[in-house]
Protein backbone atom coordinates (compact mmCIF):
# COMPACT_ATOMS: atom_id res chain seq x y z
CA UNK A 1 0.00 0.00 0.00
CA UNK A 2 1.27 3.49 -0.83
CA UNK A 3 2.25 5.73 2.11
CA UNK A 4 -0.06 8.34 3.55
CA UNK A 5 0.18 11.07 6.16
CA UNK A 6 -2.00 9.05 8.54
CA UNK A 7 0.10 5.88 8.43
CA UNK A 8 0.84 4.66 11.95
CA UNK A 9 3.00 1.95 13.42
CA UNK A 10 0.99 -1.10 14.42
CA UNK A 11 0.16 -1.24 18.13
CA UNK A 12 -1.69 -4.30 19.53
CA UNK A 13 -2.84 -2.28 22.56
CA UNK A 14 -5.43 -0.63 20.34
CA UNK A 15 -7.44 -3.85 20.22
CA UNK A 16 -8.11 -3.44 23.95
CA UNK A 17 -9.01 0.26 24.14
CA UNK A 18 -12.33 1.45 25.47
CA UNK A 19 -14.43 3.93 23.48
CA UNK A 20 -16.36 6.78 25.08
CA UNK A 21 -19.93 6.92 23.77
CA UNK A 22 -22.03 9.57 25.50
CA UNK A 23 -20.00 9.22 28.66
CA UNK A 24 -20.07 5.42 28.78
CA UNK A 25 -16.76 3.60 28.34
CA UNK A 26 -17.28 0.60 26.08
CA UNK A 27 -14.83 -2.09 24.90
CA UNK A 28 -13.81 -1.56 21.29
CA UNK A 29 -15.55 -4.69 19.85
CA UNK A 30 -18.85 -3.65 21.48
CA UNK A 31 -18.67 0.07 20.66
CA UNK A 32 -21.60 0.90 18.36
CA UNK A 33 -23.98 3.72 17.48
CA UNK A 34 -27.50 3.59 16.07
CA UNK A 35 -28.17 3.24 12.35
CA UNK A 36 -30.55 6.16 12.92
CA UNK A 37 -27.74 8.46 14.04
CA UNK A 38 -27.54 11.76 12.13
CA UNK A 39 -23.86 11.23 11.39
CA UNK A 40 -24.50 7.88 9.75
CA UNK A 41 -27.65 9.00 7.93
CA UNK A 42 -26.51 12.31 6.44
CA UNK A 43 -23.01 13.12 7.71
CA UNK A 44 -24.45 15.69 10.11
CA UNK A 45 -21.85 16.54 12.72
CA UNK A 46 -18.50 18.07 13.61
CA UNK A 47 -15.28 16.54 14.91
CA UNK A 48 -11.79 17.25 16.22
CA UNK A 49 -8.62 15.18 16.40
CA UNK A 50 -5.72 15.94 18.74
CA UNK A 51 -2.49 14.50 20.07
CA UNK A 52 -1.65 13.52 23.65
CA UNK A 53 1.94 14.30 24.70
CA UNK A 54 3.07 13.70 28.30
CA UNK A 55 -0.56 13.60 29.47
CA UNK A 56 -1.37 16.87 27.70
CA UNK A 57 -3.83 17.21 24.83
CA UNK A 58 -1.82 19.70 22.80
CA UNK A 59 -3.56 22.92 21.65
CA UNK A 60 -6.81 21.70 23.23
CA UNK A 61 -8.22 25.23 23.53
CA UNK A 62 -7.72 25.83 19.81
CA UNK A 63 -9.40 22.54 18.97
CA UNK A 64 -12.37 23.34 21.21
CA UNK A 65 -12.62 26.82 19.66
CA UNK A 66 -12.92 25.23 16.22
CA UNK A 67 -15.35 22.59 17.46
CA UNK A 68 -17.78 25.07 18.98
CA UNK A 69 -17.45 27.40 15.99
CA UNK A 70 -18.38 24.52 13.69
CA UNK A 71 -21.29 23.44 15.86
CA UNK A 72 -22.67 26.98 15.92
CA UNK A 73 -22.30 27.26 12.15
CA UNK A 74 -24.49 24.18 11.59
CA UNK A 75 -27.07 25.19 14.25
CA UNK A 76 -26.15 22.31 16.57
CA UNK A 77 -26.24 22.61 20.35
CA UNK A 78 -23.52 20.32 21.69
CA UNK A 79 -25.20 20.33 25.10
CA UNK A 80 -21.85 20.29 26.91
CA UNK A 81 -19.47 22.96 28.15
CA UNK A 82 -15.85 23.19 27.09
CA UNK A 83 -14.82 21.90 30.49
CA UNK A 84 -17.17 18.92 30.26
CA UNK A 85 -15.77 17.97 26.85
CA UNK A 86 -12.21 18.41 28.12
CA UNK A 87 -13.00 16.21 31.13
CA UNK A 88 -14.50 13.56 28.84
CA UNK A 89 -11.39 13.52 26.65
CA UNK A 90 -9.04 13.12 29.59
CA UNK A 91 -11.31 10.53 31.21
CA UNK A 92 -11.08 8.47 28.02
CA UNK A 93 -7.30 8.56 27.68
CA UNK A 94 -6.82 7.90 31.39
CA UNK A 95 -9.24 4.95 31.32
CA UNK A 96 -6.96 3.50 28.65
CA UNK A 97 -3.82 4.17 30.70
CA UNK A 98 -2.54 6.58 28.06
CA UNK A 99 0.11 9.24 28.61
CA UNK A 100 1.98 9.74 25.35
CA UNK A 101 1.93 9.07 21.58
CA UNK A 102 -1.86 9.02 21.46
CA UNK A 103 -4.28 10.26 18.81
CA UNK A 104 -7.72 11.18 20.17
CA UNK A 105 -10.71 11.89 17.95
CA UNK A 106 -13.93 13.45 19.24
CA UNK A 107 -16.98 13.18 16.98
CA UNK A 108 -20.26 14.93 17.73
CA UNK A 109 -23.37 14.37 15.64
CA UNK A 110 -26.82 15.92 15.93
CA UNK A 111 -28.06 12.68 17.45
CA UNK A 112 -30.50 9.85 16.78
CA UNK A 113 -33.53 10.43 14.57
CA UNK A 114 -36.87 8.70 14.81
CA UNK A 115 -36.80 7.97 11.07
CA UNK A 116 -34.20 8.29 8.27
CA UNK A 117 -34.26 11.93 7.18
CA UNK A 118 -32.10 15.03 6.92
CA UNK A 119 -34.66 17.04 8.91
CA UNK A 120 -33.04 18.19 12.22
CA UNK A 121 -36.50 18.41 13.84
CA UNK A 122 -36.68 14.62 13.80
CA UNK A 123 -33.85 14.19 16.31
CA UNK A 124 -34.82 12.26 19.43
CA UNK A 125 -32.74 13.29 22.42
CA UNK A 126 -29.40 15.07 22.44
CA UNK A 127 -26.23 14.86 20.35
CA UNK A 128 -24.14 11.71 20.03
CA UNK A 129 -20.63 12.25 21.42
CA UNK A 130 -17.98 9.65 20.63
CA UNK A 131 -14.32 9.76 21.67
CA UNK A 132 -11.85 7.28 20.22
CA UNK A 133 -8.31 7.36 21.63
CA UNK A 134 -5.63 5.12 20.14
CA UNK A 135 -1.94 4.50 20.66
CA UNK A 136 -0.54 5.98 17.46
CA UNK A 137 2.98 6.82 16.39
CA UNK A 138 3.36 8.20 12.88
CA UNK A 139 5.29 5.82 10.65
CA UNK A 140 8.76 7.43 10.42
CA UNK A 141 9.32 5.94 6.98
CA UNK A 142 6.64 8.24 5.58
CA UNK A 143 8.45 11.30 6.91
CA UNK A 144 11.78 9.99 5.65
CA UNK A 145 10.59 9.02 2.18
CA UNK A 146 8.02 11.78 1.67
CA UNK A 147 4.75 11.50 -0.24
CA UNK A 148 3.62 11.95 -3.83
CA UNK A 149 0.62 14.08 -4.73
CA UNK A 150 -1.76 14.07 -7.67
CA UNK A 151 -3.93 17.08 -8.48
CA UNK A 152 -7.54 15.97 -8.36
CA UNK A 153 -10.27 17.30 -10.62
CA UNK A 154 -12.42 17.62 -7.48
CA UNK A 155 -12.32 21.24 -6.31
CA UNK A 156 -12.54 22.67 -2.83
CA UNK A 157 -15.95 24.30 -2.93
CA UNK A 158 -17.32 27.75 -2.40
CA UNK A 159 -18.12 28.78 1.18
CA UNK A 160 -21.67 29.71 0.20
CA UNK A 161 -22.74 26.05 0.00
CA UNK A 162 -20.33 24.19 2.29
CA UNK A 163 -17.51 26.22 3.77
CA UNK A 164 -14.25 24.28 3.22
CA UNK A 165 -13.02 25.55 6.59
CA UNK A 166 -15.78 23.67 8.40
CA UNK A 167 -14.48 20.55 10.15
CA UNK A 168 -17.65 18.57 9.52
CA UNK A 169 -18.51 14.92 8.88
CA UNK A 170 -19.37 15.57 5.24
CA UNK A 171 -16.06 14.55 3.63
CA UNK A 172 -17.21 12.70 0.53
CA UNK A 173 -15.63 15.16 -1.90
CA UNK A 174 -12.27 14.64 -0.18
CA UNK A 175 -12.69 10.87 -0.28
CA UNK A 176 -13.39 11.05 -4.02
CA UNK A 177 -10.32 13.26 -4.53
CA UNK A 178 -8.13 10.79 -2.65
CA UNK A 179 -9.55 7.82 -4.57
CA UNK A 180 -8.70 9.62 -7.79
CA UNK A 181 -5.13 10.25 -6.60
CA UNK A 182 -4.68 6.62 -5.58
CA UNK A 183 -5.91 5.45 -8.99
CA UNK A 184 -3.27 7.73 -10.54
CA UNK A 185 -0.56 6.03 -8.48
CA UNK A 186 -0.03 8.86 -5.99
CA UNK A 187 -0.31 8.82 -2.20
CA UNK A 188 -2.67 11.71 -1.58
CA UNK A 189 -4.61 14.36 -3.48
CA UNK A 190 -3.79 18.01 -4.05
CA UNK A 191 -6.93 20.09 -4.50
CA UNK A 192 -7.53 23.43 -6.22
CA UNK A 193 -10.08 26.08 -5.24
CA UNK A 194 -12.95 27.26 -7.41
CA UNK A 195 -10.66 29.80 -9.12
CA UNK A 196 -7.99 27.23 -10.03
CA UNK A 197 -5.49 28.26 -7.36
CA UNK A 198 -3.83 25.67 -5.14
CA UNK A 199 -5.85 25.17 -1.97
CA UNK A 200 -5.11 22.12 0.15
CA UNK A 201 -4.81 18.34 0.17
CA UNK A 202 -7.61 15.90 0.88
CA UNK A 203 -6.67 15.54 4.59
CA UNK A 204 -3.78 17.95 5.16
CA UNK A 205 -2.77 21.52 4.39
CA UNK A 206 -0.22 22.26 1.67
CA UNK A 207 2.89 24.48 1.62
CA UNK A 208 5.65 25.18 -0.89
CA UNK A 209 9.06 26.75 -0.43
CA UNK A 210 10.33 29.01 -3.19
CA UNK A 211 13.76 30.47 -2.54
CA UNK A 212 13.69 31.73 1.03
CA UNK A 213 9.91 32.16 1.10
CA UNK A 214 7.22 29.80 2.35
CA UNK A 215 3.85 29.91 0.58
CA UNK A 216 0.49 28.47 1.53
CA UNK A 217 -3.01 29.22 0.30
CA UNK A 218 -5.09 32.18 1.47
CA UNK A 219 -6.99 29.86 3.79
CA UNK A 220 -10.34 30.78 2.24
CA UNK A 221 -10.83 27.39 0.60
CA UNK A 222 -8.93 25.04 2.88
CA UNK A 223 -9.36 23.33 6.21
CA UNK A 224 -8.81 25.63 9.15
CA UNK A 225 -5.84 23.53 10.25
CA UNK A 226 -4.46 23.97 13.77
CA UNK A 227 -1.05 22.68 12.66
CA UNK A 228 -1.19 24.92 9.57
CA UNK A 229 -1.75 27.96 11.77
CA UNK A 230 1.03 26.99 14.14
CA UNK A 231 3.54 26.47 11.31
CA UNK A 232 2.71 29.92 9.94
CA UNK A 233 3.06 31.39 13.43
CA UNK A 234 6.38 29.78 14.37
CA UNK A 235 7.86 30.48 10.95
CA UNK A 236 7.06 34.18 11.11
CA UNK A 237 8.22 34.39 14.71
CA UNK A 238 11.56 32.94 13.61
CA UNK A 239 11.94 35.57 10.90
CA UNK A 240 10.90 33.49 7.88
CA UNK A 241 8.78 35.09 5.16
CA UNK A 242 5.53 33.12 5.15
CA UNK A 243 2.86 34.18 2.66
CA UNK A 244 -0.81 33.22 2.63
CA UNK A 245 -1.58 33.92 -1.01
CA UNK A 246 -3.00 32.67 -4.28
CA UNK A 247 -0.63 30.62 -6.39
CA UNK A 248 -0.99 28.14 -9.23
CA UNK A 249 0.33 24.72 -10.17
CA UNK A 250 2.91 26.50 -12.32
CA UNK A 251 4.37 27.92 -9.10
CA UNK A 252 4.21 24.50 -7.46
CA UNK A 253 5.95 22.43 -10.12
CA UNK A 254 9.28 24.27 -9.83
CA UNK A 255 9.17 24.80 -6.06
CA UNK A 256 12.35 24.09 -4.12
CA UNK A 257 10.45 22.22 -1.40
CA UNK A 258 6.90 21.22 -0.55
CA UNK A 259 5.30 19.77 2.54
CA UNK A 260 1.92 19.11 4.13
CA UNK A 261 0.76 19.66 7.70
CA UNK A 262 -1.68 17.86 9.95
CA UNK A 263 -2.34 17.09 13.60
CA UNK A 264 -1.24 13.47 13.32
CA UNK A 265 1.81 13.66 11.06
CA UNK A 266 3.00 17.17 11.85
CA UNK A 267 5.07 18.19 8.81
CA UNK A 268 5.51 15.64 6.03
CA UNK A 269 7.68 16.37 2.96
CA UNK A 270 6.28 16.11 -0.56
CA UNK A 271 8.72 14.71 -3.10
CA UNK A 272 6.58 14.57 -6.25
CA UNK A 273 3.50 16.33 -7.64
CA UNK A 274 1.79 15.21 -10.85
CA UNK A 275 4.93 13.34 -11.90
CA UNK A 276 7.24 16.32 -11.30
CA UNK A 277 10.01 15.83 -8.75
CA UNK A 278 10.08 18.43 -6.01
CA UNK A 279 13.40 19.29 -4.40
CA UNK A 280 16.09 16.67 -3.93
CA UNK A 281 14.02 13.61 -2.95
CA UNK A 282 14.55 14.31 0.77
CA UNK A 283 13.21 16.73 3.36
CA UNK A 284 14.43 20.19 2.40
CA UNK A 285 16.29 22.46 4.83
CA UNK A 286 13.46 24.93 5.39
CA UNK A 287 10.92 22.13 5.84
CA UNK A 288 13.25 20.52 8.36
CA UNK A 289 13.74 23.82 10.18
CA UNK A 290 9.99 24.47 10.36
CA UNK A 291 9.46 20.94 11.62
CA UNK A 292 11.91 21.56 14.44
CA UNK A 293 10.25 24.88 15.30
CA UNK A 294 6.85 23.21 15.37
CA UNK A 295 8.08 20.41 17.66
CA UNK A 296 9.55 23.01 20.03
CA UNK A 297 6.21 24.83 20.11
CA UNK A 298 4.43 21.57 20.96
CA UNK A 299 6.91 20.98 23.80
CA UNK A 300 6.37 24.53 25.06
CA UNK A 301 2.58 24.04 25.00
CA UNK A 302 2.99 20.85 27.07
CA UNK A 303 5.26 22.60 29.58
CA UNK A 304 2.85 25.53 29.95
CA UNK A 305 -0.09 23.20 30.54
CA UNK A 306 1.82 21.18 33.15
CA UNK A 307 2.87 24.39 34.91
CA UNK A 308 -0.72 25.67 34.91
CA UNK A 309 -1.92 22.39 36.43
CA UNK A 310 0.66 22.61 39.22
CA UNK A 311 -0.37 26.17 39.94
CA UNK A 312 -4.05 25.21 40.11
CA UNK A 313 -3.20 22.28 42.37
CA UNK A 314 -1.24 24.57 44.70
CA UNK A 315 -4.10 27.06 44.92
CA UNK A 316 -6.60 24.27 45.55
CA UNK A 317 -4.48 22.94 48.42
CA UNK A 318 -4.44 26.30 50.21
C-alpha positions as CSV (number, residue, x, y, z in Angstrom):
1,X,0.0,0.0,0.0
2,X,1.3,3.5,-0.8
3,X,2.3,5.7,2.1
4,X,-0.1,8.3,3.6
5,X,0.2,11.1,6.2
6,X,-2.0,9.1,8.5
7,X,0.1,5.9,8.4
8,X,0.8,4.7,11.9
9,X,3.0,1.9,13.4
10,X,1.0,-1.1,14.4
11,X,0.2,-1.2,18.1
12,X,-1.7,-4.3,19.5
13,X,-2.8,-2.3,22.6
14,X,-5.4,-0.6,20.3
15,X,-7.4,-3.8,20.2
16,X,-8.1,-3.4,24.0
17,X,-9.0,0.3,24.1
18,X,-12.3,1.5,25.5
19,X,-14.4,3.9,23.5
20,X,-16.4,6.8,25.1
21,X,-19.9,6.9,23.8
22,X,-22.0,9.6,25.5
23,X,-20.0,9.2,28.7
24,X,-20.1,5.4,28.8
25,X,-16.8,3.6,28.3
26,X,-17.3,0.6,26.1
27,X,-14.8,-2.1,24.9
28,X,-13.8,-1.6,21.3
29,X,-15.5,-4.7,19.9
30,X,-18.8,-3.6,21.5
31,X,-18.7,0.1,20.7
32,X,-21.6,0.9,18.4
33,X,-24.0,3.7,17.5
34,X,-27.5,3.6,16.1
35,X,-28.2,3.2,12.4
36,X,-30.6,6.2,12.9
37,X,-27.7,8.5,14.0
38,X,-27.5,11.8,12.1
39,X,-23.9,11.2,11.4
40,X,-24.5,7.9,9.7
41,X,-27.7,9.0,7.9
42,X,-26.5,12.3,6.4
43,X,-23.0,13.1,7.7
44,X,-24.5,15.7,10.1
45,X,-21.8,16.5,12.7
46,X,-18.5,18.1,13.6
47,X,-15.3,16.5,14.9
48,X,-11.8,17.2,16.2
49,X,-8.6,15.2,16.4
50,X,-5.7,15.9,18.7
51,X,-2.5,14.5,20.1
52,X,-1.6,13.5,23.7
53,X,1.9,14.3,24.7
54,X,3.1,13.7,28.3
55,X,-0.6,13.6,29.5
56,X,-1.4,16.9,27.7
57,X,-3.8,17.2,24.8
58,X,-1.8,19.7,22.8
59,X,-3.6,22.9,21.7
60,X,-6.8,21.7,23.2
61,X,-8.2,25.2,23.5
62,X,-7.7,25.8,19.8
63,X,-9.4,22.5,19.0
64,X,-12.4,23.3,21.2
65,X,-12.6,26.8,19.7
66,X,-12.9,25.2,16.2
67,X,-15.3,22.6,17.5
68,X,-17.8,25.1,19.0
69,X,-17.5,27.4,16.0
70,X,-18.4,24.5,13.7
71,X,-21.3,23.4,15.9
72,X,-22.7,27.0,15.9
73,X,-22.3,27.3,12.1
74,X,-24.5,24.2,11.6
75,X,-27.1,25.2,14.3
76,X,-26.1,22.3,16.6
77,X,-26.2,22.6,20.3
78,X,-23.5,20.3,21.7
79,X,-25.2,20.3,25.1
80,X,-21.9,20.3,26.9
81,X,-19.5,23.0,28.2
82,X,-15.8,23.2,27.1
83,X,-14.8,21.9,30.5
84,X,-17.2,18.9,30.3
85,X,-15.8,18.0,26.9
86,X,-12.2,18.4,28.1
87,X,-13.0,16.2,31.1
88,X,-14.5,13.6,28.8
89,X,-11.4,13.5,26.7
90,X,-9.0,13.1,29.6
91,X,-11.3,10.5,31.2
92,X,-11.1,8.5,28.0
93,X,-7.3,8.6,27.7
94,X,-6.8,7.9,31.4
95,X,-9.2,4.9,31.3
96,X,-7.0,3.5,28.7
97,X,-3.8,4.2,30.7
98,X,-2.5,6.6,28.1
99,X,0.1,9.2,28.6
100,X,2.0,9.7,25.3
101,X,1.9,9.1,21.6
102,X,-1.9,9.0,21.5
103,X,-4.3,10.3,18.8
104,X,-7.7,11.2,20.2
105,X,-10.7,11.9,17.9
106,X,-13.9,13.4,19.2
107,X,-17.0,13.2,17.0
108,X,-20.3,14.9,17.7
109,X,-23.4,14.4,15.6
110,X,-26.8,15.9,15.9
111,X,-28.1,12.7,17.4
112,X,-30.5,9.9,16.8
113,X,-33.5,10.4,14.6
114,X,-36.9,8.7,14.8
115,X,-36.8,8.0,11.1
116,X,-34.2,8.3,8.3
117,X,-34.3,11.9,7.2
118,X,-32.1,15.0,6.9
119,X,-34.7,17.0,8.9
120,X,-33.0,18.2,12.2
121,X,-36.5,18.4,13.8
122,X,-36.7,14.6,13.8
123,X,-33.9,14.2,16.3
124,X,-34.8,12.3,19.4
125,X,-32.7,13.3,22.4
126,X,-29.4,15.1,22.4
127,X,-26.2,14.9,20.4
128,X,-24.1,11.7,20.0
129,X,-20.6,12.2,21.4
130,X,-18.0,9.7,20.6
131,X,-14.3,9.8,21.7
132,X,-11.8,7.3,20.2
133,X,-8.3,7.4,21.6
134,X,-5.6,5.1,20.1
135,X,-1.9,4.5,20.7
136,X,-0.5,6.0,17.5
137,X,3.0,6.8,16.4
138,X,3.4,8.2,12.9
139,X,5.3,5.8,10.7
140,X,8.8,7.4,10.4
141,X,9.3,5.9,7.0
142,X,6.6,8.2,5.6
143,X,8.4,11.3,6.9
144,X,11.8,10.0,5.7
145,X,10.6,9.0,2.2
146,X,8.0,11.8,1.7
147,X,4.8,11.5,-0.2
148,X,3.6,11.9,-3.8
149,X,0.6,14.1,-4.7
150,X,-1.8,14.1,-7.7
151,X,-3.9,17.1,-8.5
152,X,-7.5,16.0,-8.4
153,X,-10.3,17.3,-10.6
154,X,-12.4,17.6,-7.5
155,X,-12.3,21.2,-6.3
156,X,-12.5,22.7,-2.8
157,X,-15.9,24.3,-2.9
158,X,-17.3,27.7,-2.4
159,X,-18.1,28.8,1.2
160,X,-21.7,29.7,0.2
161,X,-22.7,26.1,0.0
162,X,-20.3,24.2,2.3
163,X,-17.5,26.2,3.8
164,X,-14.2,24.3,3.2
165,X,-13.0,25.6,6.6
166,X,-15.8,23.7,8.4
167,X,-14.5,20.5,10.1
168,X,-17.7,18.6,9.5
169,X,-18.5,14.9,8.9
170,X,-19.4,15.6,5.2
171,X,-16.1,14.5,3.6
172,X,-17.2,12.7,0.5
173,X,-15.6,15.2,-1.9
174,X,-12.3,14.6,-0.2
175,X,-12.7,10.9,-0.3
176,X,-13.4,11.0,-4.0
177,X,-10.3,13.3,-4.5
178,X,-8.1,10.8,-2.6
179,X,-9.5,7.8,-4.6
180,X,-8.7,9.6,-7.8
181,X,-5.1,10.2,-6.6
182,X,-4.7,6.6,-5.6
183,X,-5.9,5.4,-9.0
184,X,-3.3,7.7,-10.5
185,X,-0.6,6.0,-8.5
186,X,0.0,8.9,-6.0
187,X,-0.3,8.8,-2.2
188,X,-2.7,11.7,-1.6
189,X,-4.6,14.4,-3.5
190,X,-3.8,18.0,-4.1
191,X,-6.9,20.1,-4.5
192,X,-7.5,23.4,-6.2
193,X,-10.1,26.1,-5.2
194,X,-13.0,27.3,-7.4
195,X,-10.7,29.8,-9.1
196,X,-8.0,27.2,-10.0
197,X,-5.5,28.3,-7.4
198,X,-3.8,25.7,-5.1
199,X,-5.9,25.2,-2.0
200,X,-5.1,22.1,0.2
201,X,-4.8,18.3,0.2
202,X,-7.6,15.9,0.9
203,X,-6.7,15.5,4.6
204,X,-3.8,17.9,5.2
205,X,-2.8,21.5,4.4
206,X,-0.2,22.3,1.7
207,X,2.9,24.5,1.6
208,X,5.6,25.2,-0.9
209,X,9.1,26.8,-0.4
210,X,10.3,29.0,-3.2
211,X,13.8,30.5,-2.5
212,X,13.7,31.7,1.0
213,X,9.9,32.2,1.1
214,X,7.2,29.8,2.4
215,X,3.8,29.9,0.6
216,X,0.5,28.5,1.5
217,X,-3.0,29.2,0.3
218,X,-5.1,32.2,1.5
219,X,-7.0,29.9,3.8
220,X,-10.3,30.8,2.2
221,X,-10.8,27.4,0.6
222,X,-8.9,25.0,2.9
223,X,-9.4,23.3,6.2
224,X,-8.8,25.6,9.2
225,X,-5.8,23.5,10.3
226,X,-4.5,24.0,13.8
227,X,-1.0,22.7,12.7
228,X,-1.2,24.9,9.6
229,X,-1.7,28.0,11.8
230,X,1.0,27.0,14.1
231,X,3.5,26.5,11.3
232,X,2.7,29.9,9.9
233,X,3.1,31.4,13.4
234,X,6.4,29.8,14.4
235,X,7.9,30.5,10.9
236,X,7.1,34.2,11.1
237,X,8.2,34.4,14.7
238,X,11.6,32.9,13.6
239,X,11.9,35.6,10.9
240,X,10.9,33.5,7.9
241,X,8.8,35.1,5.2
242,X,5.5,33.1,5.2
243,X,2.9,34.2,2.7
244,X,-0.8,33.2,2.6
245,X,-1.6,33.9,-1.0
246,X,-3.0,32.7,-4.3
247,X,-0.6,30.6,-6.4
248,X,-1.0,28.1,-9.2
249,X,0.3,24.7,-10.2
250,X,2.9,26.5,-12.3
251,X,4.4,27.9,-9.1
252,X,4.2,24.5,-7.5
253,X,6.0,22.4,-10.1
254,X,9.3,24.3,-9.8
255,X,9.2,24.8,-6.1
256,X,12.3,24.1,-4.1
257,X,10.5,22.2,-1.4
258,X,6.9,21.2,-0.6
259,X,5.3,19.8,2.5
260,X,1.9,19.1,4.1
261,X,0.8,19.7,7.7
262,X,-1.7,17.9,10.0
263,X,-2.3,17.1,13.6
264,X,-1.2,13.5,13.3
265,X,1.8,13.7,11.1
266,X,3.0,17.2,11.9
267,X,5.1,18.2,8.8
268,X,5.5,15.6,6.0
269,X,7.7,16.4,3.0
270,X,6.3,16.1,-0.6
271,X,8.7,14.7,-3.1
272,X,6.6,14.6,-6.2
273,X,3.5,16.3,-7.6
274,X,1.8,15.2,-10.8
275,X,4.9,13.3,-11.9
276,X,7.2,16.3,-11.3
277,X,10.0,15.8,-8.8
278,X,10.1,18.4,-6.0
279,X,13.4,19.3,-4.4
280,X,16.1,16.7,-3.9
281,X,14.0,13.6,-3.0
282,X,14.6,14.3,0.8
283,X,13.2,16.7,3.4
284,X,14.4,20.2,2.4
285,X,16.3,22.5,4.8
286,X,13.5,24.9,5.4
287,X,10.9,22.1,5.8
288,X,13.3,20.5,8.4
289,X,13.7,23.8,10.2
290,X,10.0,24.5,10.4
291,X,9.5,20.9,11.6
292,X,11.9,21.6,14.4
293,X,10.3,24.9,15.3
294,X,6.9,23.2,15.4
295,X,8.1,20.4,17.7
296,X,9.5,23.0,20.0
297,X,6.2,24.8,20.1
298,X,4.4,21.6,21.0
299,X,6.9,21.0,23.8
300,X,6.4,24.5,25.1
301,X,2.6,24.0,25.0
302,X,3.0,20.9,27.1
303,X,5.3,22.6,29.6
304,X,2.9,25.5,30.0
305,X,-0.1,23.2,30.5
306,X,1.8,21.2,33.1
307,X,2.9,24.4,34.9
308,X,-0.7,25.7,34.9
309,X,-1.9,22.4,36.4
310,X,0.7,22.6,39.2
311,X,-0.4,26.2,39.9
312,X,-4.0,25.2,40.1
313,X,-3.2,22.3,42.4
314,X,-1.2,24.6,44.7
315,X,-4.1,27.1,44.9
316,X,-6.6,24.3,45.6
317,X,-4.5,22.9,48.4
318,X,-4.4,26.3,50.2
